Amino acid sequence: MRLDIEGATTSADLRAHNLARLLRAIHDGGGMRTRAELTRQLSLARGTATVLVRDLADRNLIEELQIRGDEAVHRSRGRPTGVPSPHPYGPVALAVDLRDDSFSVASFELTGRGTTLERQERQSASGTDLLNSLGQRLAAHRTVLGPRLIGIGVAVPSPVSQGRMVQPGLAAWDGVDVSEVLALGPVPVLAGNDARLAGLAEARRGGLRDLSVALHLHLATGVGGALLSRGVPLTGAHGAAGEFGHLPLTGGTESCRCGGVGCWELDAGSHGLLRRAGRPEYGDRVELALGVIKDAACQPACARALTDVAGALGRGMGSLVNAHDPAAVGLSGLGRDIYQAAPEAVRAGYVSTLMRFRRDSPPPLIPSRLGNLSVLTGAAELVFDAFLTPRGLASWPAAAIPAAAPHG
């Protein structure tokens, strides 16, 4: 999400827009850009930038640090331009990676630095109980964070259409509005598909930054992803785009849980690995699939399964590249693990389905740099996208937060 100032009609509107633009740039830059660099990037007058930075600091949104070697120190008068960085009592987003059998919760501060807080396994067969447990844990984290909490982003393992989960793996979640179920008073709760949010994270913080068009694929229990235009995922008419795993890209004939036949994820995802390796599919399928990848080094059945699935992954990616013409293809979750374990098989399958004119310089395949934080990072970005606006900043209760805290 990017801001402009065309709607500003008063000096107060213009100031609010510039404050949001500046804080957005600080966030997008990961807290690594100096005030002088930000001033040039946003085409601000130097005096205006100084006033805006001071205003953000007075609201306890940022503090300006001076980098000395590997150490960040508080900036004082007379030192060179500082680096606007997150205030120690500044805004925090909670992010949730909700899966069929577990959930993880992490906190993210401005500029995107995340800390995993907990992971909890489902204790019963009920998806409703898992959501109830998640709600209790989020309420506890809200108590600790107090007014610093600006929102909660939830990544769900299901297509999301008009705010509701559709055709999830757990029947109890079908039609559930996660934002409604996990509502915590005035704290906004924003939900999105996990694979699409992984793509958003890679476009903001990973290997797909600054690309005009990128394709990202995330493999977990299924295969999903996002087509991104200048860092923004295309969501479709009903918000449920990116279900690439339910395209018949590899010519299979097996029936899929979605109601279709021959879906790509049956060959390229965790199901394909476990079926080909002769492993049971009961339990955490992602962890079981990772076990197959690990055992491929010493068990022939697992090695064959990995090679077959890697080839199917590559063939499907080639087909999607022909359709969408991306500058690069990102891979996260099991997709990254399969590619790193069997890169030759993935690339052979990939090139085999590319149109001839693409083969001399095919779009590069880029494994996630964010690792297990990719989905959580994307969920946090949902929250910051809503907060880093004039309206979002107007809701920030700076007066309720201590004015200073020990650095580090």
C-alpha positions in Angstrom: 0.0 0.0 0.0 1.4 3.4 -0.9 0.2 6.9 0.0 -0.2 10.0 -2.1 -1.2 13.5 -1.0 -3.7 14.3 -3.7 -6.6 14.1 -1.2 -5.0 16.6 1.2 -7.0 19.8 1.3 -5.5 21.6 4.4 -2.1 22.0 5.9 -3.1 19.6 8.6 -4.1 17.0 6.0 -0.8 17.5 4.2 1.2 17.1 7.4 -0.7 14.0 8.3 0.0 12.5 4.9 3.7 13.4 5.1 4.0 11.8 8.5 2.4 8.6 7.2 4.6 8.6 4.1 7.8 9.1 6.2 6.9 6.4 8.7 6.0 4.1 5.8 9.4 4.7 4.3 11.1 4.0 7.6 9.2 0.8 7.9 9.8 -0.4 4.4 13.5 0.4 4.7 13.9 -1.8 7.7 15.2 1.0 9.8 18.4 1.2 7.7 18.0 4.5 5.9 19.3 7.7 7.3 17.2 10.8 7.6 19.1 12.3 4.7 18.3 9.3 2.5 14.7 9.3 3.5 14.5 13.1 2.7 15.8 12.5 -0.8 13.6 9.4 -1.3 10.4 11.3 -0.5 11.5 14.6 -2.1 11.0 16.5 1.1 12.7 19.8 2.0 15.4 19.2 4.6 13.6 21.5 7.2 10.3 19.7 6.6 12.0 16.3 7.1 13.6 17.5 10.4 10.2 18.7 11.7 8.4 15.4 10.7 11.1 13.3 12.3 10.8 15.3 15.5 7.1 14.9 15.5 7.3 11.1 15.1 9.8 11.0 17.9 7.6 13.1 20.2 4.8 10.6 19.6 7.1 7.7 20.6 6.8 6.2 17.2 10.5 6.4 16.4 13.8 7.4 18.0 16.8 8.6 15.9 19.9 6.6 16.4 23.5 7.1 15.2 25.3 4.0 14.0 28.9 3.9 15.3 30.6 0.8 14.1 28.3 -2.1 15.0 26.7 -0.2 17.8 23.5 2.0 17.7 23.7 5.0 20.0 21.3 7.9 20.6 21.9 10.8 18.4 22.8 14.2 19.9 23.2 17.6 18.4 26.2 18.1 16.1 26.4 14.5 15.0 25.8 13.5 11.4 22.3 12.7 10.2 20.8 9.9 12.3 18.9 6.7 11.4 15.1 6.8 12.4 14.5 3.5 14.2 11.6 1.9 16.1 11.0 3.5 19.5 11.5 1.0 22.4 7.8 1.7 23.4 6.6 2.0 19.8 3.8 0.2 17.9 3.8 -3.6 17.9 1.8 -6.0 15.6 0.9 -9.5 16.6 1.1 -12.1 13.8 -0.5 -15.6 13.8 0.3 -18.6 11.6 -2.8 -20.7 12.0 -2.6 -24.3 10.8 -4.9 -27.3 11.0 -3.1 -28.7 14.0 -1.2 -25.8 15.6 -0.7 -22.1 15.7 2.4 -19.8 16.1 2.3 -16.3 17.4 5.0 -13.6 16.9 5.4 -9.9 17.6 6.7 -7.5 15.1 7.9 -3.9 15.6 8.1 -1.1 13.1 10.7 -1.9 10.4 9.7 -5.6 10.4 11.9 -7.2 13.1 10.0 -10.2 14.5 10.2 -12.3 17.6 8.4 -15.7 17.8 6.5 -15.8 21.1 5.0 -19.2 21.2 3.8 -22.3 19.3 0.9 -24.4 20.5 -0.3 -27.8 19.2 -3.9 -28.7 19.0 -4.8 -30.8 22.0 -8.1 -32.3 20.6 -9.7 -33.1 17.3 -11.7 -29.9 17.4 -10.7 -26.9 15.3 -13.1 -24.9 17.4 -11.0 -25.6 20.5 -7.9 -24.6 18.7 -9.4 -21.2 17.8 -10.6 -20.8 21.4 -7.1 -21.5 22.7 -5.7 -19.0 20.2 -8.2 -16.3 21.4 -7.1 -16.8 25.0 -3.4 -16.5 24.1 -4.0 -13.4 22.1 -5.9 -11.8 24.9 -2.9 -12.6 27.2 -0.4 -11.0 24.8 -2.7 -8.0 24.5 -2.6 -7.5 28.3 1.2 -7.5 28.2 1.5 -5.1 25.2 -1.2 -2.7 26.3 -1.7 0.3 24.1 1.4 -0.6 22.0 -0.6 -3.3 20.2 -1.9 -1.8 16.9 -3.5 -4.9 15.4 -3.4 -8.7 14.9 -2.7 -10.3 11.5 -3.9 -14.0 11.1 -2.7 -16.2 8.3 -5.1 -19.1 7.7 -4.6 -22.4 5.8 -7.6 -21.9 3.6 -8.8 -19.7 0.7 -10.4 -16.6 2.1 -13.5 -15.3 0.3 -15.2 -12.2 1.5 -13.5 -12.5 4.9 -14.5 -16.2 5.5 -12.5 -19.4 5.2 -13.8 -21.6 2.4 -13.1 -25.3 1.9 -10.5 -25.4 4.8 -9.0 -28.7 5.9 -11.0 -28.8 9.1 -14.8 -28.9 8.6 -15.4 -26.9 11.7 -13.7 -23.9 10.1 -15.8 -23.8 6.9 -17.4 -20.4 6.6 -15.7 -19.1 9.8 -14.9 -15.3 9.9 -11.6 -15.4 11.8 -11.6 -11.6 12.4 -15.0 -12.0 14.1 -14.1 -15.0 16.1 -10.8 -13.6 17.4 -12.1 -10.0 17.9 -10.4 -8.2 20.8 -12.4 -5.0 21.3 -11.0 -2.1 19.4 -7.8 -4.0 18.3 -8.3 -4.7 14.6 -7.9 -8.4 13.6 -7.1 -8.9 9.9 -7.0 -12.3 8.2 -5.6 -13.6 4.9 -4.5 -16.8 3.2 -1.2 -18.0 4.4 0.4 -18.6 1.0 -0.6 -15.2 -0.3 0.8 -13.6 2.9 4.1 -15.5 2.4 4.3 -13.9 -1.0 3.6 -10.4 0.5 6.4 -11.0 2.9 8.9 -12.0 0.2 7.9 -8.9 -1.8 8.4 -6.6 1.2 11.3 -8.2 3.1 12.7 -11.0 0.9 14.1 -11.9 -2.5 11.1 -10.5 -4.5 11.6 -6.8 -3.5 11.5 -4.1 -6.2 10.2 -6.4 -8.9 7.4 -5.2 -11.3 5.8 -8.7 -11.5 6.7 -11.7 -9.3 5.2 -15.1 -8.7 5.4 -16.6 -5.3 4.6 -20.2 -4.3 4.2 -21.5 -0.7 3.9 -25.2 -0.1 2.5 -26.5 3.2 -0.4 -29.0 3.4 -1.3 -27.7 -0.1 0.2 -25.4 -2.7 -0.8 -21.8 -2.9 0.8 -18.4 -3.6 0.4 -15.0 -5.1 1.0 -13.1 -8.3 2.4 -9.8 -7.2 2.4 -6.5 -9.1 4.9 -4.0 -7.7 4.8 -5.8 -4.3 1.0 -6.0 -4.1 -0.7 -9.4 -4.3 -3.6 -9.7 -6.8 -6.5 -11.0 -4.8 -9.2 -11.7 -7.4 -12.8 -10.7 -7.6 -13.7 -12.4 -4.3 -10.4 -12.3 -2.5 -9.6 -16.0 -3.2 -6.9 -15.8 -6.0 -3.7 -17.7 -5.8 -5.0 -21.3 -5.5 -2.4 -22.6 -7.9 -2.3 -26.0 -6.3 -5.8 -26.7 -7.7 -4.8 -26.3 -11.3 -4.3 -29.6 -13.3 -0.7 -28.6 -14.2 0.9 -32.1 -14.2 -1.7 -34.3 -15.8 -2.7 -36.3 -12.8 -6.1 -38.1 -12.5 -6.5 -38.4 -8.7 -9.5 -36.8 -7.0 -8.7 -33.8 -4.8 -10.3 -32.7 -1.5 -11.3 -29.5 -3.3 -13.7 -31.4 -5.6 -11.5 -31.3 -8.7 -9.4 -34.0 -10.4 -5.7 -33.9 -11.1 -4.8 -30.9 -9.0 -1.1 -30.0 -9.0 -0.7 -30.1 -5.2 -1.5 -33.9 -5.3 1.8 -34.3 -7.2 3.9 -31.4 -6.0 3.0 -31.0 -2.3 3.2 -32.9 1.0 0.6 -35.4 -0.2 2.7 -36.4 -3.2 5.8 -36.8 -1.1 4.1 -39.0 1.5 2.2 -41.1 -1.0 5.2 -41.8 -3.2 7.4 -42.6 -0.2 4.7 -45.0 1.2 4.4 -42.9 4.4 1.1 -42.5 6.4 -0.5 -39.0 6.2 -1.8 -38.9 9.8 -0.5 -36.1 11.9 1.3 -32.9 10.8 1.8 -33.5 7.1 4.4 -30.8 6.8 6.6 -32.3 9.4 6.0 -35.8 7.9 7.0 -34.5 4.5 10.1 -32.9 5.9 11.0 -36.3 7.3 10.8 -37.8 3.7 13.1 -35.1 2.5 15.6 -35.8 5.3 15.4 -39.6 4.7 16.0 -39.2 1.0 19.8 -39.3 1.7 19.6 -42.8 3.0 16.3 -44.4 1.8 15.8 -45.2 -1.9 12.0 -44.9 -1.7 12.3 -41.4 -0.2 14.9 -40.4 -2.7 12.6 -41.5 -5.6 9.7 -39.6 -4.0 11.7 -36.5 -3.6 12.9 -36.6 -7.3 9.4 -37.2 -8.6 7.8 -34.4 -6.5 10.7 -32.0 -7.4 10.1 -32.6 -11.1 6.4 -32.1 -10.7 7.0 -28.8 -8.8 9.3 -27.6 -11.6 6.9 -28.5 -14.4 4.0 -26.7 -12.7 6.2 -23.6 -12.2 7.1 -23.6 -15.8 3.5 -23.6 -16.8 2.7 -20.7 -14.5 5.6 -18.7 -15.8 4.2 -19.2 -19.3 0.9 -17.8 -18.1 2.0 -14.9 -16.0 5.5 -13.8 -17.3 7.0 -12.9 -13.9 10.5 -11.5 -13.4 11.2 -14.2 -10.8 9.6 -17.0 -8.9 9.8 -17.2 -5.1 9.5 -20.4 -3.0 8.7 -20.8 0.6 7.6 -23.5 3.0 8.1 -27.0 1.6 8.7 -25.5 -1.8 12.0 -24.0 -0.5 12.9 -27.3 1.2 12.3 -29.4 -1.9 14.2 -27.0 -4.1 17.2 -26.9 -1.8 17.2 -30.7 -1.5 16.8 -31.5 -5.2 17.6 -28.4 -7.2 18.6 -30.3 -10.4 15.3 -32.1 -10.5 13.3 -28.9 -9.9 15.2 -27.0 -12.6 14.9 -29.9 -15.1 11.1 -30.0 -14.7 10.9 -26.2 -14.8 12.8 -25.8 -18.1 10.9 -28.7 -19.7 7.6 -26.9 -19.6 8.9 -23.4 -20.4 8.2 -22.0 -23.9 11.3 -22.1 -26.0 11.8 -18.3 -26.1 12.1 -18.3 -22.3 14.7 -21.0 -21.9 17.8 -18.9 -22.6 17.1 -16.7 -19.6 14.3 -18.2 -17.5 13.0 -16.2 -14.5 15.2 -17.1 -11.5 13.9 -19.4 -8.8 14.4 -17.7 -5.4 14.1 -19.7 -2.2 12.7 -17.7 0.8 15.2 -15.7 2.8 12.7 -15.4 5.7 12.5 -19.1 6.5 9.8 -20.0 9.0 9.0 -16.4 9.5 7.7 -15.8 6.0 4.0 -16.4 6.7 4.2 -14.5 10.1 6.0 -11.6 8.4 3.2 -11.3 5.8 0.5 -11.4 8.5 2.3 -8.5 10.3 2.5 -6.5 7.1 -1.3 -6.6 6.9 -1.4 -4.8 10.2 1.2 -2.2 9.4 -0.5 -1.5 6.0 -3.6 -0.5 8.0 -1.7 1.4 10.6 0.7 3.4 8.4 -2.0 5.8 7.1 -3.1 9.2 8.4 -6.1 7.5 10.1 -4.0 4.8 11.6 -1.5 7.2 13.1 -4.3 9.4 14.5 -5.3 6.4 16.6 -1.8 6.0 18.2 -2.1 6.7 21.9 1.3 8.2 22.5 0.3 9.8 25.8 -0.5 6.4 27.3 3.1 5.1 26.6 6.2 6.0 28.7 8.2 8.8 27.1 11.5 7.0 27.4 13.0 3.6 28.0 16.5 2.2 28.3 17.8 1.5 24.8 18.5 -2.1 23.8 
